[in-house]
Amino acid sequence: MGLFKKLDLAVASTIDWEMTPEYTFGTFESWGGKERVRNKSERIYYFFIDNWGDTPKLCLMERGIKHARVVAEILAPEELVQKCVDSQGKAALFERSFAIDKALQKWLIANVIETDDDSKIIPLKSDDGEETMTMDLPHKDDPVPELQQTLLPDEPTELSEEEVVQLTRRFNFFDSESNATGNFSNYLVDDGDGLTVTDLVTGLMWQREGFDIMSHRMLCREIDQLNNEQFAGFSDWRLPTMAEALSLMEPEKNERDQHIAPCFSSRQPFIFVAAFRNPGGYWFVDFKQGRSYWASGTNPGGFGRVCRKINS
């Protein structure tokens, strides 16, 4: 199949025409949805529509257990893609990944799958290699300028959309949708262990990397394990609150196309926070899109990054 050859994927790969974004959590995170996938090296491919940008895009997704990667954009006729989006009806603001319809499937088979013409396939760069997290930070033992410290809410809570907007504006956090002029100033220092950085404004030590995509329950187990192992010498790591996670949001994107300081890994584009939506759902902070959002409890897969108070 020319599609997989151009993308340098296994020749034996196939398209799962039944897989959709809404099925992925049950299949790949909770082990009990549309089908069961037990081999961690197994990869499934499906087409979906990414409607997060200014115009919807037809994409090819590579999915596995705790693995998700968009491998290509497909240059389909704009009217076909838009018609498919319009047919979805009114969708929640933060649910903008859609399944394809029969018309797009038919077009894909004729113009991408059963043809040697691969001009409509645009491969997307993979970031599976070793990542270098670069930023010229002061060392933790360097002299510190006079700083105005900010005490952020640090307890898990339930939040409505209105309360999140109020919180964002109260601390002047950047949010591309609710507070585009926000600019909370951190003072990050290098802890010298290659694992963490500390913000002397909020008094929070942060994990520079993080956890791969998984369910909220599995993430809590991973954090318990991290504490049992005393990651970076400490055993009081936890999920950040909404305010704490938003405090890392930068108004400008870094070279990895994310609204966060480049000393942090880009492999956690959106992270769980210690907040539930009222009513129902999980809250996330999305460094790729530069905003907070919620997702329903039926699709709660996300990445994680932990923090701790340096005086705790």
C-alpha positions in Angstrom: 0.0 0.0 0.0 1.5 3.3 -1.2 0.2 5.2 1.9 2.3 3.2 4.4 5.3 3.0 2.1 5.5 6.8 1.8 5.1 7.1 5.6 7.8 4.5 6.2 5.4 2.3 8.2 5.1 -1.5 8.3 3.9 -2.8 4.9 1.5 -5.1 6.7 -0.3 -2.2 8.3 -4.0 -1.7 7.6 -6.6 1.0 8.2 -9.3 0.3 10.9 -12.3 1.9 9.3 -14.4 1.3 12.4 -12.1 3.1 14.8 -13.1 6.7 15.8 -11.7 9.2 18.3 -14.5 8.4 20.8 -13.6 4.7 20.9 -9.9 5.3 21.5 -10.0 5.6 25.3 -11.8 2.4 25.8 -9.6 0.6 23.4 -6.1 1.9 24.3 -6.4 3.2 27.8 -9.0 1.4 29.8 -8.6 -2.1 28.2 -12.3 -2.7 27.7 -14.0 -0.7 24.9 -14.8 -1.5 21.3 -12.0 -4.2 21.2 -9.2 -5.3 23.3 -5.5 -4.6 22.4 -3.1 -6.6 24.5 0.2 -6.2 22.7 1.9 -2.9 23.6 3.8 -2.9 20.3 0.6 -3.2 18.2 -0.3 -0.2 16.1 -3.7 0.7 14.7 -4.3 3.3 12.0 -7.5 5.3 11.4 -8.5 8.5 9.7 -10.1 11.4 11.6 -10.8 15.1 11.2 -8.8 17.6 13.3 -11.0 20.6 13.8 -8.9 22.5 16.3 -7.5 25.0 13.9 -9.0 27.6 11.6 -10.0 25.0 9.0 -10.6 21.3 9.5 -8.0 18.8 8.4 -8.2 15.2 7.5 -5.4 13.2 9.3 -4.1 9.7 9.8 -3.6 8.6 13.4 -1.3 5.9 14.7 -2.6 4.5 17.9 -1.4 1.9 20.4 -1.5 1.2 24.2 -0.6 4.6 25.7 0.6 5.7 22.3 -0.9 8.4 20.0 0.8 10.0 17.0 -0.7 11.9 14.1 1.5 10.6 11.2 0.1 12.5 8.2 -2.3 15.1 6.9 -4.4 14.1 3.8 -5.2 16.7 1.3 -8.8 15.9 0.7 -11.3 18.3 -1.0 -12.2 21.0 1.5 -15.9 20.8 0.8 -15.9 17.1 1.6 -14.1 17.6 4.9 -16.3 20.6 5.9 -19.5 18.7 5.0 -18.4 15.9 7.3 -17.8 18.4 10.2 -21.1 20.0 9.6 -22.9 16.7 9.8 -21.6 16.1 13.3 -24.1 18.6 14.7 -23.4 20.9 17.6 -20.3 19.6 19.4 -18.9 20.5 22.7 -16.3 23.3 22.6 -13.5 21.1 23.6 -14.4 18.0 21.6 -13.2 18.9 18.1 -11.8 15.6 16.7 -14.4 13.9 14.5 -14.9 10.5 12.8 -15.0 10.5 9.1 -18.2 9.8 7.2 -18.9 7.4 4.3 -18.2 10.0 1.6 -14.7 10.6 2.9 -14.1 6.9 3.3 -15.0 6.4 -0.3 -12.8 9.3 -1.4 -9.9 7.9 0.6 -10.2 4.5 -0.8 -10.2 5.8 -4.4 -7.6 8.6 -4.0 -5.2 7.4 -1.3 -5.5 3.7 -0.6 -6.0 2.1 -4.0 -3.7 4.3 -6.0 0.0 4.8 -6.6 -0.4 8.6 -6.5 0.9 9.7 -3.0 0.9 13.4 -3.7 -2.1 14.0 -1.3 -0.2 12.5 1.7 1.7 15.0 3.8 3.9 13.2 6.3 4.2 14.9 9.7 7.5 14.9 11.6 7.9 12.3 14.3 9.3 13.3 17.7 10.1 9.8 18.9 13.8 10.5 19.2 15.7 11.8 22.3 14.5 15.2 23.3 16.8 18.0 24.4 15.1 20.4 26.8 17.1 23.6 26.5 16.9 26.9 28.4 19.6 29.0 30.0 18.3 29.0 33.6 20.0 30.4 36.7 21.2 27.7 39.0 19.4 27.2 42.3 22.5 28.5 44.2 22.9 31.7 42.2 21.9 35.1 43.7 18.2 35.7 43.3 16.7 39.2 42.5 13.9 40.5 44.7 10.8 38.6 43.8 7.1 39.0 44.7 6.0 35.6 45.6 2.5 34.4 44.7 0.5 31.9 46.7 -1.6 29.7 44.4 -4.5 27.5 45.4 -3.0 24.1 46.0 -5.9 21.8 47.0 -7.9 19.6 44.5 -11.3 21.1 43.8 -14.4 21.2 41.5 -14.5 24.0 39.1 -17.1 25.3 36.6 -16.2 27.0 33.3 -16.9 30.4 34.9 -14.8 29.7 37.9 -11.8 28.7 35.7 -12.1 31.9 33.7 -12.3 33.9 37.0 -9.2 32.0 38.3 -7.3 32.7 35.1 -8.0 36.4 35.2 -7.4 36.7 38.9 -3.8 35.6 38.6 -3.4 37.0 35.0 -2.6 33.6 33.5 -2.4 33.5 29.8 -5.3 31.6 28.1 -5.7 32.0 24.4 -9.5 31.9 24.7 -10.4 33.6 28.0 -7.4 35.9 28.8 -5.2 36.4 25.7 -3.4 39.4 27.2 -2.5 37.4 30.4 1.2 37.1 31.3 2.1 35.5 34.6 5.8 35.9 35.4 7.8 32.9 36.8 11.4 32.8 38.0 12.6 29.3 37.1 15.9 27.9 38.4 17.8 24.8 37.5 17.9 22.4 40.4 21.0 20.8 38.9 19.6 17.2 38.9 18.5 17.1 35.3 15.0 16.1 36.5 13.4 19.2 38.0 13.2 23.0 37.9 11.8 25.2 40.6 9.7 28.4 40.3 10.8 30.8 43.0 7.7 32.9 42.5 5.2 30.1 43.3 7.5 28.0 45.4 6.8 24.9 43.2 9.3 22.3 42.1 8.3 20.8 38.7 9.1 17.6 36.9 10.7 18.6 33.7 9.4 15.6 31.7 6.2 13.7 32.7 4.0 10.8 32.1 2.7 9.3 28.8 -1.0 9.4 27.9 -3.1 7.2 30.3 -6.3 7.2 32.3 -6.6 9.4 35.4 -6.7 6.3 37.6 -3.5 4.9 36.1 -1.8 8.3 36.4 -2.6 8.4 40.1 -0.9 4.9 40.5 2.1 6.1 38.6 2.5 9.1 40.9 2.2 6.8 44.0 5.1 4.8 42.5 7.1 7.9 41.8 6.7 8.9 45.5 7.6 5.3 46.6 10.8 5.6 44.6 11.5 9.2 46.0 11.8 10.8 42.6 14.6 13.5 42.7 14.9 12.8 46.4 11.3 13.6 47.5 8.1 11.7 48.2 5.4 14.4 48.1 4.8 14.7 44.4 1.3 15.4 43.2 -0.8 16.6 40.3 -0.8 20.4 40.0 -4.0 22.3 40.6 -5.5 24.3 37.8 -3.9 27.5 39.0 -0.5 25.8 39.4 -0.6 24.3 35.9 -1.7 27.6 34.3 1.2 29.4 36.0 3.5 27.6 33.5 1.6 28.9 30.5 3.7 31.3 28.3 2.0 33.8 26.0 4.4 33.0 23.2 5.1 29.5 21.8 8.5 28.0 22.2 10.5 26.4 19.3 8.5 23.2 19.9 5.3 25.0 19.2 4.0 25.0 22.8 3.1 27.7 25.3 5.6 26.6 28.0 9.3 27.3 28.9 11.6 25.1 26.7 13.2 23.6 29.8 10.1 21.4 30.0 9.5 18.3 27.7 7.1 18.9 24.8 5.9 15.3 25.0 3.2 16.2 27.5 1.2 18.7 25.3 -1.9 18.6 27.6 -1.9 17.5 31.2 -4.4 16.4 33.8 -4.8 18.9 36.7 -6.2 18.2 40.2 -9.6 19.6 39.4 -12.9 18.0 38.3 -15.4 19.9 36.2 -18.7 20.8 37.9 -20.8 19.3 36.5 -18.9 16.2 35.4 -15.6 15.7 33.5 -11.9 16.2 34.0 -10.0 19.5 33.6 -6.8 19.8 31.6 -4.3 22.4 30.7 -3.3 22.4 27.1 0.2 23.9 26.3 -0.3 23.2 22.6 -3.4 25.3 22.2 -2.6 27.6 25.1 -5.8 27.1 27.1 -7.6 25.1 29.8 -10.3 22.7 28.8 -12.4 19.9 30.0 -13.3 16.5 28.6 -16.1 14.2 29.5 -15.5 11.3 31.9 -16.0 8.8 29.0 -12.8 10.0 27.4 -10.4 11.0 30.1 -7.0 10.0 28.7 -4.3 12.5 29.2 -0.6 13.2 30.0 0.8 14.1 33.4 3.4 16.4 35.0 3.9 16.5 38.8 4.9 19.2 41.2 5.6 19.8 44.9 5.9 22.7 47.3 9.6 23.3 48.1 8.8 24.1 51.7 6.5 21.1 52.2 
